Structure formats: structure tokens, C-alpha cells
Amino acid sequence: MKKISILLLLILAFLNKANAQCAMCKAVVESGGDTSQAEGLNSGILYLMAFPYLLVGVLLYFIFKYRRKFKL
């Protein structure tokens, strides 16, 4: 549990740096002058990006749990 909490803290620490995803999409939206729409688009991209990592993390957790249980 301690490792998971440390991992979550690291993810939250670098989340602010990940706010620059999809620079081309953001530049196109910002050229219209409405920055709130660009921020919403960027947040949506980050939201969609998180799910594959969560799925892989859950899959690896269950594989690790299975291997540890049966000592494979």
C-alpha cells in the first residue's frame, strides 16, 4: 500500500507538467482567442490519456498478485 501511495504522489506531482499535451490542438484552439476552450480541450485529452495507463496498471497488479500466489 505504501508503494501505491508513493506512486500516486509522484503522478500528482508531475500532473502539472503534463498539462502541455497536444500542442497542435491547443495552438489551433487558442488562435481563436478563447483560452478557456483550449484548457477544456487539453483537460479532455489528459483525461483520455489516463485510462490506458490505469488499465495496464490494474492488469500488472493482477498478474503480480497471481504470480505471487502460485509462486510461478
Jmol script that loads the backbone (N, CA, C; Angstrom):
load data "model"
ATOM      1  N   MET A   1       0.825  -1.192   0.000  1.00  0.00           N
ATOM      2  CA  MET A   1       0.000   0.000   0.000  1.00  0.00           C
ATOM      3  C   MET A   1       0.871   1.259   0.000  1.00  0.00           C
ATOM      4  N   LYS A   2       2.012   1.175   0.658  1.00  0.00           N
ATOM      5  CA  LYS A   2       2.909   2.325   0.715  1.00  0.00           C
ATOM      6  C   LYS A   2       3.460   2.651  -0.672  1.00  0.00           C
ATOM      7  N   LYS A   3       3.762   1.622  -1.460  1.00  0.00           N
ATOM      8  CA  LYS A   3       4.290   1.841  -2.803  1.00  0.00           C
ATOM      9  C   LYS A   3       3.243   2.495  -3.696  1.00  0.00           C
ATOM     10  N   ILE A   4       1.995   2.074  -3.539  1.00  0.00           N
ATOM     11  CA  ILE A   4       0.929   2.650  -4.354  1.00  0.00           C
ATOM     12  C   ILE A   4       0.733   4.113  -4.010  1.00  0.00           C
ATOM     13  N   SER A   5       0.778   4.450  -2.722  1.00  0.00           N
ATOM     14  CA  SER A   5       0.597   5.847  -2.340  1.00  0.00           C
ATOM     15  C   SER A   5       1.755   6.713  -2.823  1.00  0.00           C
ATOM     16  N   ILE A   6       2.958   6.182  -2.811  1.00  0.00           N
ATOM     17  CA  ILE A   6       4.113   6.936  -3.331  1.00  0.00           C
ATOM     18  C   ILE A   6       3.966   7.148  -4.830  1.00  0.00           C
ATOM     19  N   LEU A   7       3.507   6.109  -5.530  1.00  0.00           N
ATOM     20  CA  LEU A   7       3.292   6.223  -6.974  1.00  0.00           C
ATOM     21  C   LEU A   7       2.235   7.270  -7.289  1.00  0.00           C
ATOM     22  N   LEU A   8       1.153   7.281  -6.529  1.00  0.00           N
ATOM     23  CA  LEU A   8       0.111   8.285  -6.750  1.00  0.00           C
ATOM     24  C   LEU A   8       0.615   9.698  -6.472  1.00  0.00           C
ATOM     25  N   LEU A   9       1.439   9.859  -5.457  1.00  0.00           N
ATOM     26  CA  LEU A   9       2.010  11.175  -5.176  1.00  0.00           C
ATOM     27  C   LEU A   9       2.925  11.651  -6.293  1.00  0.00           C
ATOM     28  N   LEU A  10       3.698  10.738  -6.864  1.00  0.00           N
ATOM     29  CA  LEU A  10       4.568  11.106  -7.984  1.00  0.00           C
ATOM     30  C   LEU A  10       3.747  11.492  -9.207  1.00  0.00           C
ATOM     31  N   ILE A  11       2.668  10.753  -9.440  1.00  0.00           N
ATOM     32  CA  ILE A  11       1.810  11.077 -10.579  1.00  0.00           C
ATOM     33  C   ILE A  11       1.205  12.462 -10.390  1.00  0.00           C
ATOM     34  N   LEU A  12       0.733  12.745  -9.195  1.00  0.00           N
ATOM     35  CA  LEU A  12       0.148  14.055  -8.935  1.00  0.00           C
ATOM     36  C   LEU A  12       1.187  15.170  -9.030  1.00  0.00           C
ATOM     37  N   ALA A  13       2.418  14.880  -8.664  1.00  0.00           N
ATOM     38  CA  ALA A  13       3.473  15.888  -8.741  1.00  0.00           C
ATOM     39  C   ALA A  13       3.794  16.247 -10.189  1.00  0.00           C
ATOM     40  N   PHE A  14       3.737  15.264 -11.086  1.00  0.00           N
ATOM     41  CA  PHE A  14       4.065  15.516 -12.485  1.00  0.00           C
ATOM     42  C   PHE A  14       2.842  15.834 -13.334  1.00  0.00           C
ATOM     43  N   LEU A  15       1.665  15.824 -12.734  1.00  0.00           N
ATOM     44  CA  LEU A  15       0.449  16.109 -13.486  1.00  0.00           C
ATOM     45  C   LEU A  15       0.447  17.535 -14.018  1.00  0.00           C
ATOM     46  N   ASN A  16       0.991  18.444 -13.264  1.00  0.00           N
ATOM     47  CA  ASN A  16       1.044  19.829 -13.710  1.00  0.00           C
ATOM     48  C   ASN A  16       1.937  19.978 -14.940  1.00  0.00           C
ATOM     49  N   LYS A  17       2.999  19.209 -15.012  1.00  0.00           N
ATOM     50  CA  LYS A  17       3.889  19.281 -16.168  1.00  0.00           C
ATOM     51  C   LYS A  17       3.250  18.631 -17.393  1.00  0.00           C
ATOM     52  N   ALA A  18       2.340  17.701 -17.180  1.00  0.00           N
ATOM     53  CA  ALA A  18       1.677  17.024 -18.285  1.00  0.00           C
ATOM     54  C   ALA A  18       0.563  17.862 -18.878  1.00  0.00           C
ATOM     55  N   ASN A  19       0.383  19.055 -18.400  1.00  0.00           N
ATOM     56  CA  ASN A  19      -0.696  19.907 -18.865  1.00  0.00           C
ATOM     57  C   ASN A  19      -0.416  20.500 -20.240  1.00  0.00           C
ATOM     58  N   ALA A  20       0.677  20.161 -20.865  1.00  0.00           N
ATOM     59  CA  ALA A  20       1.032  20.699 -22.173  1.00  0.00           C
ATOM     60  C   ALA A  20       0.873  19.665 -23.272  1.00  0.00           C
ATOM     61  N   GLN A  21      -0.067  18.754 -23.101  1.00  0.00           N
ATOM     62  CA  GLN A  21      -0.276  17.716 -24.104  1.00  0.00           C
ATOM     63  C   GLN A  21      -0.929  18.310 -25.351  1.00  0.00           C
ATOM     64  N   CYS A  22      -0.693  17.681 -26.467  1.00  0.00           N
ATOM     65  CA  CYS A  22      -1.291  18.025 -27.763  1.00  0.00           C
ATOM     66  C   CYS A  22      -1.121  19.517 -28.073  1.00  0.00           C
ATOM     67  N   ALA A  23       0.087  19.910 -28.288  1.00  0.00           N
ATOM     68  CA  ALA A  23       0.404  21.319 -28.529  1.00  0.00           C
ATOM     69  C   ALA A  23      -0.254  21.848 -29.799  1.00  0.00           C
ATOM     70  N   MET A  24      -0.375  21.012 -30.814  1.00  0.00           N
ATOM     71  CA  MET A  24      -1.000  21.464 -32.058  1.00  0.00           C
ATOM     72  C   MET A  24      -2.484  21.766 -31.860  1.00  0.00           C
ATOM     73  N   CYS A  25      -3.182  20.877 -31.161  1.00  0.00           N
ATOM     74  CA  CYS A  25      -4.614  21.100 -30.917  1.00  0.00           C
ATOM     75  C   CYS A  25      -4.820  22.351 -30.077  1.00  0.00           C
ATOM     76  N   LYS A  26      -4.010  22.494 -29.055  1.00  0.00           N
ATOM     77  CA  LYS A  26      -4.138  23.648 -28.169  1.00  0.00           C
ATOM     78  C   LYS A  26      -3.829  24.947 -28.926  1.00  0.00           C
ATOM     79  N   ALA A  27      -2.834  24.928 -29.796  1.00  0.00           N
ATOM     80  CA  ALA A  27      -2.476  26.133 -30.551  1.00  0.00           C
ATOM     81  C   ALA A  27      -3.597  26.533 -31.494  1.00  0.00           C
ATOM     82  N   VAL A  28      -4.256  25.563 -32.114  1.00  0.00           N
ATOM     83  CA  VAL A  28      -5.344  25.871 -33.035  1.00  0.00           C
ATOM     84  C   VAL A  28      -6.515  26.493 -32.273  1.00  0.00           C
ATOM     85  N   VAL A  29      -6.841  25.929 -31.115  1.00  0.00           N
ATOM     86  CA  VAL A  29      -7.965  26.448 -30.347  1.00  0.00           C
ATOM     87  C   VAL A  29      -7.632  27.820 -29.758  1.00  0.00           C
ATOM     88  N   GLU A  30      -6.409  28.007 -29.299  1.00  0.00           N
ATOM     89  CA  GLU A  30      -6.026  29.290 -28.706  1.00  0.00           C
ATOM     90  C   GLU A  30      -5.938  30.404 -29.737  1.00  0.00           C
ATOM     91  N   SER A  31      -5.757  30.059 -31.000  1.00  0.00           N
ATOM     92  CA  SER A  31      -5.654  31.104 -32.019  1.00  0.00           C
ATOM     93  C   SER A  31      -6.972  31.856 -32.165  1.00  0.00           C
ATOM     94  N   GLY A  32      -8.073  31.252 -31.719  1.00  0.00           N
ATOM     95  CA  GLY A  32      -9.358  31.930 -31.757  1.00  0.00           C
ATOM     96  C   GLY A  32      -9.516  32.940 -30.640  1.00  0.00           C
ATOM     97  N   GLY A  33      -8.668  32.903 -29.636  1.00  0.00           N
ATOM     98  CA  GLY A  33      -8.712  33.864 -28.547  1.00  0.00           C
ATOM     99  C   GLY A  33      -9.417  33.354 -27.304  1.00  0.00           C
ATOM    100  N   ASP A  34     -10.108  32.235 -27.380  1.00  0.00           N
ATOM    101  CA  ASP A  34     -10.827  31.687 -26.224  1.00  0.00           C
ATOM    102  C   ASP A  34      -9.944  30.659 -25.529  1.00  0.00           C
ATOM    103  N   THR A  35      -9.236  31.082 -24.486  1.00  0.00           N
ATOM    104  CA  THR A  35      -8.313  30.166 -23.809  1.00  0.00           C
ATOM    105  C   THR A  35      -9.030  29.168 -22.918  1.00  0.00           C
ATOM    106  N   SER A  36     -10.250  29.482 -22.452  1.00  0.00           N
ATOM    107  CA  SER A  36     -10.968  28.527 -21.608  1.00  0.00           C
ATOM    108  C   SER A  36     -11.348  27.285 -22.410  1.00  0.00           C
ATOM    109  N   GLN A  37     -11.657  27.468 -23.680  1.00  0.00           N
ATOM    110  CA  GLN A  37     -11.969  26.318 -24.532  1.00  0.00           C
ATOM    111  C   GLN A  37     -10.718  25.477 -24.763  1.00  0.00           C
ATOM    112  N   ALA A  38      -9.575  26.120 -24.907  1.00  0.00           N
ATOM    113  CA  ALA A  38      -8.321  25.393 -25.087  1.00  0.00           C
ATOM    114  C   ALA A  38      -7.972  24.601 -23.829  1.00  0.00           C
ATOM    115  N   GLU A  39      -8.203  25.189 -22.659  1.00  0.00           N
ATOM    116  CA  GLU A  39      -7.935  24.476 -21.409  1.00  0.00           C
ATOM    117  C   GLU A  39      -8.864  23.287 -21.248  1.00  0.00           C
ATOM    118  N   GLY A  40     -10.111  23.433 -21.652  1.00  0.00           N
ATOM    119  CA  GLY A  40     -11.060  22.320 -21.595  1.00  0.00           C
ATOM    120  C   GLY A  40     -10.661  21.193 -22.530  1.00  0.00           C
ATOM    121  N   LEU A  41     -10.212  21.542 -23.719  1.00  0.00           N
ATOM    122  CA  LEU A  41      -9.755  20.537 -24.678  1.00  0.00           C
ATOM    123  C   LEU A  41      -8.535  19.809 -24.140  1.00  0.00           C
ATOM    124  N   ASN A  42      -7.614  20.552 -23.557  1.00  0.00           N
ATOM    125  CA  ASN A  42      -6.405  19.954 -23.005  1.00  0.00           C
ATOM    126  C   ASN A  42      -6.736  19.029 -21.832  1.00  0.00           C
ATOM    127  N   SER A  43      -7.673  19.424 -20.992  1.00  0.00           N
ATOM    128  CA  SER A  43      -8.084  18.569 -19.881  1.00  0.00           C
ATOM    129  C   SER A  43      -8.736  17.284 -20.382  1.00  0.00           C
ATOM    130  N   GLY A  44      -9.519  17.388 -21.438  1.00  0.00           N
ATOM    131  CA  GLY A  44     -10.137  16.202 -22.030  1.00  0.00           C
ATOM    132  C   GLY A  44      -9.109  15.244 -22.595  1.00  0.00           C
ATOM    133  N   ILE A  45      -8.082  15.770 -23.206  1.00  0.00           N
ATOM    134  CA  ILE A  45      -7.012  14.931 -23.750  1.00  0.00           C
ATOM    135  C   ILE A  45      -6.287  14.202 -22.620  1.00  0.00           C
ATOM    136  N   LEU A  46      -6.000  14.913 -21.535  1.00  0.00           N
ATOM    137  CA  LEU A  46      -5.346  14.283 -20.392  1.00  0.00           C
ATOM    138  C   LEU A  46      -6.237  13.225 -19.759  1.00  0.00           C
ATOM    139  N   TYR A  47      -7.526  13.471 -19.698  1.00  0.00           N
ATOM    140  CA  TYR A  47      -8.486  12.517 -19.150  1.00  0.00           C
ATOM    141  C   TYR A  47      -8.486  11.231 -19.971  1.00  0.00           C
ATOM    142  N   LEU A  48      -8.510  11.364 -21.290  1.00  0.00           N
ATOM    143  CA  LEU A  48      -8.497  10.182 -22.156  1.00  0.00           C
ATOM    144  C   LEU A  48      -7.157   9.458 -22.115  1.00  0.00           C
ATOM    145  N   MET A  49      -6.086  10.182 -21.866  1.00  0.00           N
ATOM    146  CA  MET A  49      -4.757   9.582 -21.817  1.00  0.00           C
ATOM    147  C   MET A  49      -4.562   8.740 -20.560  1.00  0.00           C
ATOM    148  N   ALA A  50      -5.269   9.046 -19.488  1.00  0.00           N
ATOM    149  CA  ALA A  50      -5.058   8.357 -18.216  1.00  0.00           C
ATOM    150  C   ALA A  50      -5.590   6.931 -18.214  1.00  0.00           C
ATOM    151  N   PHE A  51      -6.665   6.657 -18.934  1.00  0.00           N
ATOM    152  CA  PHE A  51      -7.289   5.342 -18.857  1.00  0.00           C
ATOM    153  C   PHE A  51      -6.425   4.190 -19.351  1.00  0.00           C
ATOM    154  N   PRO A  52      -5.683   4.304 -20.456  1.00  0.00           N
ATOM    155  CA  PRO A  52      -4.814   3.184 -20.831  1.00  0.00           C
ATOM    156  C   PRO A  52      -3.763   2.859 -19.757  1.00  0.00           C
ATOM    157  N   TYR A  53      -3.226   3.895 -19.111  1.00  0.00           N
ATOM    158  CA  TYR A  53      -2.248   3.650 -18.051  1.00  0.00           C
ATOM    159  C   TYR A  53      -2.901   2.983 -16.843  1.00  0.00           C
ATOM    160  N   LEU A  54      -4.113   3.381 -16.517  1.00  0.00           N
ATOM    161  CA  LEU A  54      -4.820   2.734 -15.410  1.00  0.00           C
ATOM    162  C   LEU A  54      -5.115   1.270 -15.722  1.00  0.00           C
ATOM    163  N   LEU A  55      -5.538   0.991 -16.944  1.00  0.00           N
ATOM    164  CA  LEU A  55      -5.828  -0.391 -17.326  1.00  0.00           C
ATOM    165  C   LEU A  55      -4.584  -1.267 -17.286  1.00  0.00           C
ATOM    166  N   VAL A  56      -3.485  -0.752 -17.783  1.00  0.00           N
ATOM    167  CA  VAL A  56      -2.236  -1.515 -17.741  1.00  0.00           C
ATOM    168  C   VAL A  56      -1.788  -1.719 -16.303  1.00  0.00           C
ATOM    169  N   GLY A  57      -1.931  -0.693 -15.469  1.00  0.00           N
ATOM    170  CA  GLY A  57      -1.565  -0.816 -14.058  1.00  0.00           C
ATOM    171  C   GLY A  57      -2.392  -1.872 -13.344  1.00  0.00           C
ATOM    172  N   VAL A  58      -3.694  -1.891 -13.595  1.00  0.00           N
ATOM    173  CA  VAL A  58      -4.561  -2.892 -12.962  1.00  0.00           C
ATOM    174  C   VAL A  58      -4.200  -4.280 -13.465  1.00  0.00           C
ATOM    175  N   LEU A  59      -3.953  -4.420 -14.754  1.00  0.00           N
ATOM    176  CA  LEU A  59      -3.560  -5.712 -15.314  1.00  0.00           C
ATOM    177  C   LEU A  59      -2.254  -6.201 -14.694  1.00  0.00           C
ATOM    178  N   LEU A  60      -1.270  -5.331 -14.584  1.00  0.00           N
ATOM    179  CA  LEU A  60       0.005  -5.724 -13.981  1.00  0.00           C
ATOM    180  C   LEU A  60      -0.156  -6.082 -12.504  1.00  0.00           C
ATOM    181  N   TYR A  61      -1.045  -5.378 -11.810  1.00  0.00           N
ATOM    182  CA  TYR A  61      -1.313  -5.703 -10.407  1.00  0.00           C
ATOM    183  C   TYR A  61      -1.858  -7.116 -10.268  1.00  0.00           C
ATOM    184  N   PHE A  62      -2.830  -7.483 -11.105  1.00  0.00           N
ATOM    185  CA  PHE A  62      -3.408  -8.813 -11.007  1.00  0.00           C
ATOM    186  C   PHE A  62      -2.428  -9.896 -11.441  1.00  0.00           C
ATOM    187  N   ILE A  63      -1.595  -9.612 -12.425  1.00  0.00           N
ATOM    188  CA  ILE A  63      -0.566 -10.576 -12.825  1.00  0.00           C
ATOM    189  C   ILE A  63       0.422 -10.786 -11.685  1.00  0.00           C
ATOM    190  N   PHE A  64       0.845  -9.701 -11.073  1.00  0.00           N
ATOM    191  CA  PHE A  64       1.770  -9.800  -9.945  1.00  0.00           C
ATOM    192  C   PHE A  64       1.143 -10.569  -8.795  1.00  0.00           C
ATOM    193  N   LYS A  65      -0.114 -10.289  -8.514  1.00  0.00           N
ATOM    194  CA  LYS A  65      -0.826 -10.969  -7.432  1.00  0.00           C
ATOM    195  C   LYS A  65      -0.964 -12.466  -7.729  1.00  0.00           C
ATOM    196  N   TYR A  66      -1.272 -12.810  -8.974  1.00  0.00           N
ATOM    197  CA  TYR A  66      -1.414 -14.207  -9.376  1.00  0.00           C
ATOM    198  C   TYR A  66      -0.078 -14.942  -9.272  1.00  0.00           C
ATOM    199  N   ARG A  67       0.976 -14.311  -9.773  1.00  0.00           N
ATOM    200  CA  ARG A  67       2.297 -14.959  -9.737  1.00  0.00           C
ATOM    201  C   ARG A  67       2.791 -15.135  -8.305  1.00  0.00           C
ATOM    202  N   ARG A  68       2.492 -14.174  -7.456  1.00  0.00           N
ATOM    203  CA  ARG A  68       2.930 -14.268  -6.072  1.00  0.00           C
ATOM    204  C   ARG A  68       2.159 -15.353  -5.321  1.00  0.00           C
ATOM    205  N   LYS A  69       0.890 -15.519  -5.668  1.00  0.00           N
ATOM    206  CA  LYS A  69       0.049 -16.513  -5.004  1.00  0.00           C
ATOM    207  C   LYS A  69       0.493 -17.928  -5.341  1.00  0.00           C
ATOM    208  N   PHE A  70       0.832 -18.159  -6.609  1.00  0.00           N
ATOM    209  CA  PHE A  70       1.207 -19.501  -7.054  1.00  0.00           C
ATOM    210  C   PHE A  70       2.713 -19.686  -7.203  1.00  0.00           C
ATOM    211  N   LYS A  71       3.487 -18.650  -6.886  1.00  0.00           N
ATOM    212  CA  LYS A  71       4.967 -18.715  -6.937  1.00  0.00           C
ATOM    213  C   LYS A  71       5.474 -19.202  -8.289  1.00  0.00           C
ATOM    214  N   LEU A  72       4.961 -18.608  -9.381  1.00  0.00           N
ATOM    215  CA  LEU A  72       5.385 -19.006 -10.730  1.00  0.00           C
ATOM    216  C   LEU A  72       6.679 -18.362 -11.108  1.00  0.00           C
TER     217      LEU A  72
END
end "model"
wireframe off; spacefill off
backbone 0.3
color backbone group
